[in-house]
Amino acid sequence: VIVINTCGFIESAKEEAINTILEMAEYKQGRCKYLIAMGCLVERYKDELEKALPEVDLFIKYSEYNNIWEQIESVIGKVGEDEEDEKLDFMDRVVSTGENFAYLRIAEGCDNRCTFCAIPYIRGKYISRKFEDVIEEAKMLAKSGIKELIVIAQDTTKYGEFISSYFAWVSLPQQKGRVNELEEMTKKEEKNR
C-alpha cells in the first residue's frame, strides 16, 4: 500500500502532488497493490481527481479522516483481527520532529477568505480546540520528553474567539502555573532517563 499525502495550496504543490501520484502509480505494476491519495488536494478536488486518476484506488478527503480505517478497509479488506475502530486523536500521534520539540495544533481552518488563499476551501471554517484538550496534549508531550512546543494554526491570533469559556491565549499570563507544571514534568522525565 502506498499512501500519498497531498497539498492543494499553491499551483506548484498541486503539480507536485499529481506528479507524485502518477510516479507512485508505476509501482502498481510491481509490488504495490493499492494506491491511496489523501490530504488537502483531495479535500478540494476529490471528484475531479477520481475522474482524472483511475490509478488511485482510494481518495480520502481531510474532512473524512475520522473514518479513515472504514474507507481503507472497504478497499483492501479488514486490517488486523477484530480490532476496535478508533477515531484519530491528538493524544495518539506520532511526533516526527525529533525528541526535543513538537508542534501543538490549537485550531484548524480559516475564516479570512483572502483572495490568494485556498485554506478556507481545503480546511474549512476556523475551529479552536478546547483549551483543556490543548493543555492535555501539551502535558502528554512534556511527559514524553519534549522540551519545546511550537503552537500552530492557520491563524493563531483567532484562538478561542468563538469559544467564550476557552478564550485562553489572551489570558496566557494566568496560565503560568500550567507552564511551570509542564517544565517540572519535563525535568522529571529527564531524571528518569
C-alpha positions, 0 to 999 in steps of 0.5 A, spaced: 500 500 500 502 506 498 499 512 501 500 519 498 499 525 502 497 531 498 497 539 498 492 543 494 495 550 496 499 553 491 499 551 483 506 548 484 504 543 490 498 541 486 503 539 480 507 536 485 502 532 488 499 529 481 506 528 479 507 524 485 501 520 484 502 518 477 510 516 479 507 512 485 502 509 480 508 505 476 509 501 482 502 498 481 505 494 476 510 491 481 509 490 488 504 495 490 497 493 490 493 499 492 494 506 491 491 511 496 491 519 495 489 523 501 490 530 504 488 537 502 488 536 494 483 531 495 479 535 500 478 540 494 478 536 488 476 529 490 471 528 484 475 531 479 481 527 481 477 520 481 475 522 474 482 524 472 486 518 476 483 511 475 490 509 478 488 511 485 484 506 488 482 510 494 481 518 495 480 520 502 478 527 503 481 531 510 474 532 512 473 524 512 479 522 516 475 520 522 473 514 518 479 513 515 480 505 517 472 504 514 474 507 507 481 503 507 478 497 509 472 497 504 478 497 499 483 492 501 479 488 506 479 488 514 486 490 517 488 486 523 483 481 527 477 484 530 480 490 532 476 496 535 475 502 530 478 508 533 477 515 531 484 519 530 486 523 536 491 528 538 493 524 544 495 518 539 500 521 534 506 520 532 511 526 533 516 526 527 520 532 529 525 529 533 525 528 541 526 535 543 520 539 540 513 538 537 508 542 534 501 543 538 495 544 533 490 549 537 485 550 531 484 548 524 481 552 518 480 559 516 475 564 516 479 570 512 477 568 505 483 572 502 483 572 495 490 568 494 488 563 499 485 556 498 485 554 506 478 556 507 476 551 501 481 545 503 480 546 511 474 549 512 471 554 517 476 556 523 475 551 529 479 552 536 480 546 540 478 546 547 483 549 551 483 543 556 484 538 550 490 543 548 493 543 555 492 535 555 496 534 549 501 539 551 502 535 558 502 528 554 508 531 550 512 534 556 511 527 559 514 524 553 520 528 553 519 534 549 522 540 551 519 545 546 512 546 543 511 550 537 503 552 537 500 552 530 494 554 526 492 557 520 491 563 524 493 563 531 491 570 533 483 567 532 484 562 538 478 561 542 474 567 539 468 563 538 469 559 544 467 564 550 469 559 556 476 557 552 478 564 550 485 562 553 491 565 549 489 572 551 489 570 558 496 566 557 499 570 563 494 566 568 496 560 565 503 560 568 502 555 573 500 550 567 507 552 564 511 551 570 507 544 571 509 542 564 517 544 565 517 540 572 514 534 568 519 535 563 525 535 568 522 529 571 522 525 565 529 527 564 531 524 571 528 518 569 532 517 563 
